């Protein structure tokens, strides 16, 4: 698996990524999310199976590609 990378280097093309949110109200979080090319470069959406995604309202600082799925 890759190392965490600065969020400024993340693809903003709707690719699903692991996103790191260090300053959440509860504790740091890692979520699956993506950037929409139609949104600003600092706008990230958390994946939601029901609606497609919702805006993350806290700063995202790092990203990592999703790991490969398990083999059969």
For each residue, the residues with C-beta under 8 A, 3 or more apart:
1: 64 65 67
2: 5 64 65
3: 64
4: 20 62 63 64
5: 2 9 10 62 63 64
6: 9 61 62
7: 10 19 44 60 61 62 63
8: 41
9: 5 6 63
10: 5 7 17 35 63
11: 15 17 35
12: 35 36 37 39 41
13: 35 37
14: 34 35 36 37
15: 11 34 35
16: 32 33 34 47 66
17: 10 11 32 33 34 35 63 64 65 66
18: 30 31 32 63 64 65 66
19: 7 30 31 32 33 44 46 56 60 62 63
20: 4 28 29 30 60 61 62 63 64
21: 24 28 29 30 31 56 58 59 60 61
22: 28 59 61
23: 28 58 59
24: 21 27 28 29 58
25:
26: 29
27: 24
28: 20 21 22 23 24
29: 20 21 24 26
30: 18 19 20 21
31: 18 19 21 46 47 56
32: 16 17 18 19 46 47 66
33: 16 17 19 44 45 46 47 53 56 60
34: 14 15 16 17 44 45 47 53
35: 10 11 12 13 14 15 17 39 41 43 44 45
36: 12 14 39 43 45
37: 12 13 14
38:
39: 12 35 36 43 45
40: 43
41: 8 12 35
42: 59 60
43: 35 36 39 40 55
44: 7 19 33 34 35 55 56 60
45: 33 34 35 36 39 52 53 54 55 56
46: 19 31 32 33 53 54 55 56
47: 16 31 32 33 34 53
48: 51 52 53 54
49:
50:
51: 48 54
52: 45 48
53: 33 34 45 46 47 48
54: 45 46 48 51
55: 43 44 45 46
56: 19 21 31 33 44 45 46 60
57:
58: 21 23 24
59: 21 22 23 42
60: 7 19 20 21 33 42 44 56 63
61: 6 7 20 21 22
62: 4 5 6 7 19 20
63: 4 5 7 9 10 17 18 19 20 60
64: 1 2 3 4 5 17 18 20
65: 1 2 17 18
66: 16 17 18 32
67: 1
68:
69:
70:
71:
72:
